[in-house]
Structure formats: C-alpha cells, structure tokens
C-alpha cells in the first residue's frame, strides 16, 4: 500500500526518473509543502510534461530556443511552475515560489525583443536555497519557522549578480533546516537530512523512499526533476557535493572567497560558500562565471571572465587521476548504507571508462580522513554561535536575535520544529563563546585547516589532476 503524502497524494516508492519526466500536471493550485504558501493559479491550460521543450535542456539550448523565437521566458517559467504543481507534493523540493516570476519573465522577453540581453542567464529561471537572501515577496528562513516573516536588508550579492545577468529567481528551494547544523542526529533518520519545518522532507527524484541528502536537498532535487533550469546551493562541508551525487547532477563547491557570502545565512564564513548545481557541466561553468567575485581577483589570482572556455571533451586524454583505495572500501566509512557495494562497483567501472579515454589512474594517499573532523566541528561551533547572531542583527520584523532565542523558539514549538530530531548542535554551540580570540578556537581552526590542506594539496601538488572517490565524502577534508 502506497504511503500518503501530506498533500493527500499517493506516493509510489518505486517511481523512476522516466515516470517523473512523463508525468502530467495534476492541479493548477497545488499547495506547497508546509502549507505556508501556495502556487499562484496562473495556468488555466495544462499540457503533458514530457512534451515540454525544456525537459533536460541545457542553458545554451534554452537560450537558442528563446533567441530563435521558439520559446519565450514566460512560457519557460510557466512550464517549470506546471512541473512544480505536479511534482512538488511528491518531492518537497520547493518551499516557496516567486509570485512575480511570470511578470519578471515577461519583462525579460520584452527586453529581448528590443535587442537587450543582460547576460548569459537572460530569461533563465533558477531555484535558490532558502538560506540566500532575496529582497522580494519571498521569505529567507533557512527552512525554519523561527525567523518566518523577517525582512532582509537587501538581496544577497549573488542574487544581485544573478538578476543582473538576466536570471529569474523562480523560488526558494528546500534544505536541511539551518543547513543541517541544528542536530547531529539528523543524518541518522534517512529523510531528515533534507528536512525543514517549512518544507518537510525532500524526497529523491529517483526513489521517493530515499533521501536527497543535504543540506542543499531541494536545489539538487529541483534541478534533477526539471523544476528549474538550474539551482544555487550552499556548502559548509558536503552540502552541495552530497545532494548532487545522490540526485545525479553536477554540483560545485567553489574555492572559498570566489563567491560572495554577503546575505547568506551562515554556519561559518571560514567554510561557507554558495555554488552552482545543474544537470550539466556546461551549465555549472556558466553559473560559476556569473556567481564569482565581481572584483576580478581572488587570493591573488586573476579570474577568467568565462569558465566555459575550459570545457574540453578530450580533457581526460593524458590526465592523471588519483584513487585512494580506502575510499573504494565502503566498510572504511562504517556507513552501512544499503547499496554501497554497487556504488563502489559503479565507481570502479567509471575509472575504467576514464582509462579508455586516455587517463592514467594512480593510487594516492590523502592522509587520515578523520584526523581533523573533531577540530573542524569545534571550530564550527564557535563560528556559528557568533556569526548567526551577527546575521540576525541585520534583520527586521523578527524577535530572534541570538542563538539562545532560536533554541527557545524551537523548545516552544517543538511539535512543528522537532518531530524527527532535536537541537543538540544548537545547544552545544551555545556553550562555545569566545570567537575569534579563544585559544582553543584558534587551535581547532588551525589544525583543521592544516590537516585538510596536507591531504588534498599534497596529492594535487604531486602531479595528480583530480582525485576520484565513490562516496559522499565531505568536501573540506582530504
């Protein structure tokens, strides 16, 4: 017997991507997850979703369709909203839809007709994670009810850049609440790692009984299910790369400092960054060019204006690929996740394909993966306690000003906020004042940074072009 969703729809645990791509629209007024916002009743006429020209299309393909007059941005935006109306009750990818999205798309169509194209994302609808500030009619809450109704001081810098390049901010994607930094037990409950009080549990687009991981669960899921052209996520440690892996899309955590953190709800500025998530490497390269620092230089390096110039279908010919054999032993992680054996087998096959395309695979030692993890977590506790208070101080129309306020809110609203897991990380972080001058903090951050760099950097500096791993390994470590 199929499980009933919160919206009363039958869930098919065995639903496949093929079934999703062929699903027809169900309702023009479907209630969005969490009951806090509903999709606008803008579409009186519905069409089979499999017939839509935008399904699986890349950004260049969509631009070509719009440039030739075969598709308008308004039609494209309406098409994605149709898919949300049908699939979001199953997937819980999207917390909120921009009520002005279609009007914005129509305005961009007018600009195109007048010969004005703002940039590579002109007329392209994107989902952005609900911890990235948008100064419009949508909320920015990190999935939490605690700061629902707040007013942000303005668009995050990356939102300004996306709008300037012509992008349509289609909606806010679901996420692991507070970017999965509220309780360390979230990952023990299969669907809670992508759960938020506002959005519910994000379900995998390939298997509704499986997680989308987190914390950028809705961004990965929305891109995979063609609810948007592409999406923006954020990562402190694994929150872009992990969901991208389980949703079979491309995700990139940029070098720290390449993308502005301004206007993004923090865990820790020492590790946080936003990044692109899309169905193709090409789209990720286009998005990275828009998202990168507007100052043209990061860490002493001049930035390219266009990352697509580095796309090379023959790049594996002559490349040296590093493989740490420990990563290919799933018992090394002690995860016990069903299917790990298959994951390793697929990864081994992928290495064989790389070799057939001219790559050389060599064994490498990236050091002790777990040596730094305790220090990293300690440093994050210090950083989060101080930096979340700094962020809350920028908001108006909220009673939340400190981490202690958030803890109290969750206790007072535990039925809504803590149905699956608690707030042990919040409680622990509250015990770590002293950022940034506490000697214990300085020692923890220094050791975490040194351990991570001694792993990856030492291997890359030895002549390896890339390191391949089959698991959802965290991105800050070796």
Secondary structure, DSSP 8 states (H G I E B T S, - for coil): --EE-TTS-EE-TT--HHHHHH-B---TT-B-GGGS-B-----S---BGGG-TTTT--HHHHHHHHHTTS--HHHHHHHHHHHHHHHHHHH--EEEE-TTHHHHHHHHHHHHHTT---STTTT-EEEEETTB---SSS---TT-STTTT-B-SS--HHHHHHHHTT-EEEEEE--SHHHH-S-TTGGGSTTGGGEETTTEE-B-SS-TTSB--SSSHHHHHHHHTTSSSEEEEEESSSTTHHHHHHTT-EE----TTSB--TTB--S-TTT-EEEEEESSHHHHHHHHHHHB-TTSEETTEE--S-GGGG--TTTTTT-EEEE-GGGG-GGGTT---TTHHHHHHHHHHHHHHHHHTT-EEEE-----TTTTHHHHHHHHHHHHHHHHHHHHTT-BS-S--SHHHHHHHHHHTHHHH-SS---HHHHHHTT---TTT-HHHHHHHHHHHHHHHHHHHHHHTTT-SEEE-SS---TT--
